[in-house]
Amino acid sequence: MDTSTGDPLQQVQSLLDQDKPQDALDYLNHQCNGKACFHNARAVCQMRLGNAPQAVRILRPLVYPDGAGKSPADQPLYQANLAAALMAEGRLVAANIVLKQVREKAHPAVRKVRDVLDAWKKTLGVGERLVFWLGVELGIPCPVPIRPGSLA
């Protein structure tokens, strides 16, 4: 594939569509600058490679630029991807908190991740839901039937 021309994010999406996240990551690392959209794309590649902790490290500063617990700027795509990475790490309470902070609830990436988490919550018993609501990680895996991460 010729990656020398065209929109870099389209090139990355094409490689991801071909199930080549390592090639997409290599392309990003050699061709793309430090814009937030490229950091997000790197995080998506890391998720697709199974490196959720690395994806969280990339996305956290995009969502929480000041290190604060509340996102100062609504970035629904980045927030959805951070929630997906946290879910892949098994940190479902943290993912739930990130999703609750999103103001644009109807964003397609947010809905996709929220639907997965909501389906998982429906499998919990009443006591488990209460404990989860109180902010305690249950250690019950959440199967993720979607390809993690979105570029748009």
ZADO-1210 file (C-alpha; in nm, 4 decimals, padded with zeros to 6 digits):
<atoms>
<atom x="00.0000" y="00.0000" z="00.0000" code="MET" pos="1"/>
<atom x="00.1305" y="00.3429" z="-00.0914" code="ASP" pos="2"/>
<atom x="00.1258" y="00.5524" z="00.2245" code="THR" pos="3"/>
<atom x="00.3129" y="00.8489" z="00.0791" code="SER" pos="4"/>
<atom x="00.0048" y="01.0483" z="-00.0226" code="THR" pos="5"/>
<atom x="-00.3432" y="01.1198" z="00.1042" code="GLY" pos="6"/>
<atom x="-00.4909" y="01.1881" z="00.4432" code="ASP" pos="7"/>
<atom x="-00.2803" y="01.0177" z="00.7117" code="PRO" pos="8"/>
<atom x="-00.5844" y="00.9139" z="00.9161" code="LEU" pos="9"/>
<atom x="-00.7391" y="00.7535" z="00.6075" code="GLN" pos="10"/>
<atom x="-00.4150" y="00.5622" z="00.5565" code="GLN" pos="11"/>
<atom x="-00.4235" y="00.4449" z="00.9180" code="VAL" pos="12"/>
<atom x="-00.7921" y="00.3503" z="00.8928" code="GLN" pos="13"/>
<atom x="-00.7197" y="00.1515" z="00.5775" code="SER" pos="14"/>
<atom x="-00.4431" y="-00.0420" z="00.7531" code="LEU" pos="15"/>
<atom x="-00.6673" y="-00.1051" z="01.0543" code="LEU" pos="16"/>
<atom x="-00.9461" y="-00.2243" z="00.8228" code="ASP" pos="17"/>
<atom x="-00.6951" y="-00.4728" z="00.6795" code="GLN" pos="18"/>
<atom x="-00.6231" y="-00.5910" z="01.0373" code="ASP" pos="19"/>
<atom x="-00.2706" y="-00.4466" z="01.0261" code="LYS" pos="20"/>
<atom x="-00.2488" y="-00.2427" z="01.3467" code="PRO" pos="21"/>
<atom x="00.1303" y="-00.2786" z="01.3706" code="GLN" pos="22"/>
<atom x="00.1726" y="-00.1402" z="01.0186" code="ASP" pos="23"/>
<atom x="-00.0627" y="00.1458" z="01.1082" code="ALA" pos="24"/>
<atom x="00.1366" y="00.2185" z="01.4235" code="LEU" pos="25"/>
<atom x="00.4654" y="00.2104" z="01.2319" code="ASP" pos="26"/>
<atom x="00.3199" y="00.4516" z="00.9752" code="TYR" pos="27"/>
<atom x="00.2054" y="00.6886" z="01.2502" code="LEU" pos="28"/>
<atom x="00.5404" y="00.6760" z="01.4253" code="ASN" pos="29"/>
<atom x="00.7294" y="00.7617" z="01.1065" code="HIS" pos="30"/>
<atom x="00.4911" y="00.9942" z="00.9230" code="GLN" pos="31"/>
<atom x="00.2704" y="01.1837" z="01.1649" code="CYS" pos="32"/>
<atom x="00.3297" y="01.4735" z="01.4000" code="ASN" pos="33"/>
<atom x="00.2112" y="01.5213" z="01.7565" code="GLY" pos="34"/>
<atom x="-00.1461" y="01.6331" z="01.6850" code="LYS" pos="35"/>
<atom x="-00.4072" y="01.4906" z="01.9219" code="ALA" pos="36"/>
<atom x="-00.5801" y="01.2974" z="01.6421" code="CYS" pos="37"/>
<atom x="-00.2556" y="01.1100" z="01.5732" code="PHE" pos="38"/>
<atom x="-00.2067" y="01.0292" z="01.9418" code="HIS" pos="39"/>
<atom x="-00.5618" y="00.8945" z="01.9428" code="ASN" pos="40"/>
<atom x="-00.4820" y="00.6835" z="01.6356" code="ALA" pos="41"/>
<atom x="-00.1702" y="00.5461" z="01.8084" code="ARG" pos="42"/>
<atom x="-00.3850" y="00.4489" z="02.1068" code="ALA" pos="43"/>
<atom x="-00.6330" y="00.2711" z="01.8791" code="VAL" pos="44"/>
<atom x="-00.3441" y="00.0774" z="01.7244" code="CYS" pos="45"/>
<atom x="-00.2196" y="-00.0177" z="02.0701" code="GLN" pos="46"/>
<atom x="-00.5676" y="-00.1420" z="02.1684" code="MET" pos="47"/>
<atom x="-00.5913" y="-00.3486" z="01.8513" code="ARG" pos="48"/>
<atom x="-00.2485" y="-00.4950" z="01.9332" code="LEU" pos="49"/>
<atom x="-00.3717" y="-00.5900" z="02.2814" code="GLY" pos="50"/>
<atom x="-00.1669" y="-00.3218" z="02.4599" code="ASN" pos="51"/>
<atom x="-00.4457" y="-00.1593" z="02.6617" code="ALA" pos="52"/>
<atom x="-00.2134" y="-00.0111" z="02.9290" code="PRO" pos="53"/>
<atom x="-00.0142" y="00.1706" z="02.6594" code="GLN" pos="54"/>
<atom x="-00.3391" y="00.2982" z="02.5047" code="ALA" pos="55"/>
<atom x="-00.4478" y="00.4329" z="02.8439" code="VAL" pos="56"/>
<atom x="-00.1108" y="00.6106" z="02.8847" code="ARG" pos="57"/>
<atom x="-00.1561" y="00.7756" z="02.5445" code="ILE" pos="58"/>
<atom x="-00.5213" y="00.8735" z="02.5897" code="LEU" pos="59"/>
<atom x="-00.5255" y="00.9933" z="02.9505" code="ARG" pos="60"/>
<atom x="-00.3460" y="01.3243" z="02.8729" code="PRO" pos="61"/>
<atom x="-00.5823" y="01.3867" z="02.5786" code="LEU" pos="62"/>
<atom x="-00.8886" y="01.3483" z="02.8001" code="VAL" pos="63"/>
<atom x="-00.7395" y="01.4957" z="03.1185" code="TYR" pos="64"/>
<atom x="-00.4766" y="01.7454" z="02.9961" code="PRO" pos="65"/>
<atom x="-00.4322" y="01.8995" z="03.3398" code="ASP" pos="66"/>
<atom x="-00.4331" y="01.5674" z="03.5199" code="GLY" pos="67"/>
<atom x="-00.7640" y="01.6607" z="03.6785" code="ALA" pos="68"/>
<atom x="-01.0331" y="01.4062" z="03.7537" code="GLY" pos="69"/>
<atom x="-01.2876" y="01.5898" z="03.5403" code="LYS" pos="70"/>
<atom x="-01.2338" y="01.6437" z="03.1718" code="SER" pos="71"/>
<atom x="-01.2234" y="02.0189" z="03.1057" code="PRO" pos="72"/>
<atom x="-01.2952" y="01.9872" z="02.7334" code="ALA" pos="73"/>
<atom x="-01.5463" y="01.7462" z="02.5914" code="ASP" pos="74"/>
<atom x="-01.3657" y="01.5120" z="02.3535" code="GLN" pos="75"/>
<atom x="-01.6201" y="01.2320" z="02.3044" code="PRO" pos="76"/>
<atom x="-01.4069" y="01.0276" z="02.0656" code="LEU" pos="77"/>
<atom x="-01.1029" y="01.0350" z="02.2933" code="TYR" pos="78"/>
<atom x="-01.3200" y="00.9734" z="02.6002" code="GLN" pos="79"/>
<atom x="-01.4841" y="00.6718" z="02.4342" code="ALA" pos="80"/>
<atom x="-01.1458" y="00.5319" z="02.3366" code="ASN" pos="81"/>
<atom x="-01.0103" y="00.5851" z="02.6884" code="LEU" pos="82"/>
<atom x="-01.3143" y="00.4053" z="02.8296" code="ALA" pos="83"/>
<atom x="-01.2613" y="00.1174" z="02.5841" code="ALA" pos="84"/>
<atom x="-00.8937" y="00.0916" z="02.6826" code="ALA" pos="85"/>
<atom x="-00.9844" y="00.0931" z="03.0518" code="LEU" pos="86"/>
<atom x="-01.2412" y="-00.1805" z="02.9871" code="MET" pos="87"/>
<atom x="-00.9761" y="-00.3863" z="02.8101" code="ALA" pos="88"/>
<atom x="-00.7590" y="-00.3452" z="03.1214" code="GLU" pos="89"/>
<atom x="-01.0470" y="-00.4694" z="03.3385" code="GLY" pos="90"/>
<atom x="-01.0976" y="-00.1277" z="03.4981" code="ARG" pos="91"/>
<atom x="-01.4720" y="-00.1095" z="03.4443" code="LEU" pos="92"/>
<atom x="-01.5474" y="00.1393" z="03.7220" code="VAL" pos="93"/>
<atom x="-01.2964" y="00.3833" z="03.5727" code="ALA" pos="94"/>
<atom x="-01.4443" y="00.3280" z="03.2255" code="ALA" pos="95"/>
<atom x="-01.7908" y="00.3970" z="03.3635" code="ASN" pos="96"/>
<atom x="-01.6708" y="00.7221" z="03.5224" code="ILE" pos="97"/>
<atom x="-01.5149" y="00.8395" z="03.1957" code="VAL" pos="98"/>
<atom x="-01.8361" y="00.7631" z="03.0063" code="LEU" pos="99"/>
<atom x="-02.0451" y="00.9508" z="03.2641" code="LYS" pos="100"/>
<atom x="-01.8308" y="01.2617" z="03.2059" code="GLN" pos="101"/>
<atom x="-01.9031" y="01.2694" z="02.8319" code="VAL" pos="102"/>
<atom x="-02.1432" y="01.5488" z="02.7456" code="ARG" pos="103"/>
<atom x="-02.2092" y="01.4320" z="02.3886" code="GLU" pos="104"/>
<atom x="-02.3776" y="01.1029" z="02.4820" code="LYS" pos="105"/>
<atom x="-02.5070" y="01.0431" z="02.1268" code="ALA" pos="106"/>
<atom x="-02.1599" y="01.0315" z="01.9675" code="HIS" pos="107"/>
<atom x="-02.1353" y="00.6965" z="01.7813" code="PRO" pos="108"/>
<atom x="-01.8098" y="00.5918" z="01.9503" code="ALA" pos="109"/>
<atom x="-01.9539" y="00.6740" z="02.2934" code="VAL" pos="110"/>
<atom x="-02.2750" y="00.4817" z="02.2233" code="ARG" pos="111"/>
<atom x="-02.0792" y="00.1780" z="02.1045" code="LYS" pos="112"/>
<atom x="-01.8682" y="00.1574" z="02.4204" code="VAL" pos="113"/>
<atom x="-02.1600" y="00.2499" z="02.6487" code="ARG" pos="114"/>
<atom x="-02.3746" y="-00.0278" z="02.4942" code="ASP" pos="115"/>
<atom x="-02.1059" y="-00.2875" z="02.5717" code="VAL" pos="116"/>
<atom x="-02.0725" y="-00.1714" z="02.9323" code="LEU" pos="117"/>
<atom x="-02.4506" y="-00.1523" z="02.9785" code="ASP" pos="118"/>
<atom x="-02.4935" y="-00.5069" z="02.8442" code="ALA" pos="119"/>
<atom x="-02.2302" y="-00.6270" z="03.0916" code="TRP" pos="120"/>
<atom x="-02.4041" y="-00.4478" z="03.3808" code="LYS" pos="121"/>
<atom x="-02.7285" y="-00.6286" z="03.2939" code="LYS" pos="122"/>
<atom x="-02.5538" y="-00.9608" z="03.3631" code="THR" pos="123"/>
<atom x="-02.4825" y="-00.8566" z="03.7222" code="LEU" pos="124"/>
<atom x="-02.6970" y="-00.9449" z="04.0177" code="GLY" pos="125"/>
<atom x="-02.8532" y="-00.6737" z="04.2326" code="VAL" pos="126"/>
<atom x="-02.5775" y="-00.6915" z="04.4935" code="GLY" pos="127"/>
<atom x="-02.3055" y="-00.6799" z="04.2303" code="GLU" pos="128"/>
<atom x="-02.4670" y="-00.3777" z="04.0658" code="ARG" pos="129"/>
<atom x="-02.4794" y="-00.1993" z="04.4000" code="LEU" pos="130"/>
<atom x="-02.1133" y="-00.2745" z="04.4697" code="VAL" pos="131"/>
<atom x="-02.0203" y="-00.1577" z="04.1175" code="PHE" pos="132"/>
<atom x="-02.2280" y="00.1583" z="04.1643" code="TRP" pos="133"/>
<atom x="-02.0298" y="00.2247" z="04.4845" code="LEU" pos="134"/>
<atom x="-01.7118" y="00.2211" z="04.2762" code="GLY" pos="135"/>
<atom x="-01.5687" y="-00.1205" z="04.3569" code="VAL" pos="136"/>
<atom x="-01.4116" y="-00.3234" z="04.0773" code="GLU" pos="137"/>
<atom x="-01.5801" y="-00.6629" z="04.0768" code="LEU" pos="138"/>
<atom x="-01.3168" y="-00.8578" z="03.8874" code="GLY" pos="139"/>
<atom x="-01.5855" y="-00.9882" z="03.6529" code="ILE" pos="140"/>
<atom x="-01.4603" y="-00.9611" z="03.2938" code="PRO" pos="141"/>
<atom x="-01.6571" y="-00.7607" z="03.0423" code="CYS" pos="142"/>
<atom x="-01.6463" y="-00.9273" z="02.7012" code="PRO" pos="143"/>
<atom x="-01.5893" y="-00.6679" z="02.4307" code="VAL" pos="144"/>
<atom x="-01.7542" y="-00.7907" z="02.1083" code="PRO" pos="145"/>
<atom x="-01.6431" y="-00.4830" z="01.9118" code="ILE" pos="146"/>
<atom x="-01.3101" y="-00.3873" z="01.7587" code="ARG" pos="147"/>
<atom x="-01.1721" y="-00.1535" z="02.0225" code="PRO" pos="148"/>
<atom x="-01.1074" y="00.2075" z="01.9415" code="GLY" pos="149"/>
<atom x="-01.2313" y="00.4502" z="01.6792" code="SER" pos="150"/>
<atom x="-01.0573" y="00.7105" z="01.4650" code="LEU" pos="151"/>
<atom x="-01.3733" y="00.9085" z="01.3938" code="ALA" pos="152"/>
</atoms>
